[in-house]
Amino acid sequence: MDSFLKQVKNIIDEFSMLENNESVLVGLSGGADSVALLLSLYNLGYRVRACHLNHCLRGEEADRDENFCKNLCHRLNIELIIKHENIEEYARKSKQSIETAAREIRYKFFSDVCDGSKIATAHTASDSIETMLFHMARGTGLTGLCSIPPVRGKIIRPLISCTRAEIEVFLKNINQDFIIDSTNLTDEYTRNKIRSQIVPVLKQINPQAEKAAVNLSFRLRKEEDFLEKTAKTELEKAKTKDGFKIWVFNNTHEAIRHRMLKMLCKNSGVPMHELTSKHILALENLLQSKNPSARISLPNDFIAKREYENIKLQHQINENTQEVKEILLENFIDSEQNINGINIIVKKHKKNYVFYKTFNTFYVDCDTIDMQSCVLRKRQTGDKIRLSEKSGSKTLKKLLIEKKIPSDKRDKLIVIADKNGVIAVQDIGIDISRKIADGEILEIKIKG
């Protein structure tokens, strides 16, 4: 087997890209890389189809590329799917660069015509080093240094370990021509500058710089995978019904903690392209804050907030800011009401009723209640409650702080009170003076 084909086959096998004789769709531009990809897979015995996107950017030159691809596929008896797309117009309407718009349309085209098969793109070791340098110049972490993945979903890159020089030698040996995109010869685009000005200097230092870069990306990708799995495990450990336990974040290594915070943002719906290192630093400070109700703003109207020992992310427009309105209790005895998503069931029982204590179910002696003034409401300044014979009355404000009820939930708690004072409070308890004695019993159950 030709040494170039052997190199391609080794990469396919190493990353389990294709099974023997599997069908694969090749993105064919007519350039050296995509022509070498098509011929490699064809000669290795895979069932190859091809697709070509005419970007309508270079006039006659674009038509020349299309005709080249037609002739090549006709000679090899390979099915070719062609699409014309005005990339310049799409980029203008979508307010994207030509490069970004072309990439978006190209991958959508691949997906639309692949018919469930793998999609092979002609990314090489040369592309990998250029991408790595591009990310470095703009500022990146480990993920950016991993460069182009050999496999991403249905997308495979069988040439990822091959340099452009090796590809041109392969094509020369088999007497196969290819077309040259004139835009690749200018320094108008950032990647072209990296290709023509920076990579040659690195190759003077190390002729195998491209190979070294792709090998580095392979190693870093394994480390990235390990760190991501560790962060996911730790985030699951931190999860509670009310958010995420802060101590788990603070007990992990900084590298894992940063990933946990990014993962938390992503899972919560924060747009990741707007999330910056400044936001991660702000989240770190939130974890360390001495303010148990501290909060920070995140992109797209998201907020992160402390709730004592928990951290929680949510969208501000989804934050329930409604307050409990004052409702006369007598109006829905023996019925069920929903207040701001909280179900309240009120029932009246005869004396000596047998009951079982459950959380947020209060059994009140009817003789202690002034029904004409008994209401469900939010807390008020000066509210006090006495929870046991051994304790004195405490202000509701002090109890809420002692029980570490988050500040933004305090005004949403249901308070049951009459003209004589507080009877019971959701998540807190019942006043000792209102507990059942010899009279009829009022059962008030709060669920939610």
Buried (B, 14 or more C-beta within 10 A) or exposed (E): EBEBBEBBBEBBEEBEBBEEEBBBBBBBBBBBBBBBBBBBBBBBEBBBBBBBBBBBBBEEBBEEBBEBBBEBBEEBEBEBBBBEBBBBEBBEEEEBEBEEBBEBBBBEBBEEBBEEBBBBBBBBBBBBBBBBBBBEEEEBBBBBBBBBBBBEEBBBBBBBBBBBBBBBEBBEEEEBEBBEBEBEEEEEBBBBBBBEEBBEEBBEEEEEBBBBBBBBBBEBBEEBEEBBEBBBEBBEEBBEEEBBBBEBBEEBEEEBBBBBBBBBBEEBEBEEEEBEEEBBEBBBEBBEBEEBBBBBEBBEEBBBBBBBBBBBBBBEEEEEEEEBEEBEBEEBEEEEBEBEEBEBBBBEBEEEEEEEEEEBBBBBBBEBBEEEEBBBBBBEEEBBBBBEEEEEEBBBBEBBBEEEBBBBBBEBBBBBBBEBBBBBBBBBBBBBBBEBEEBBBBBBBBEE
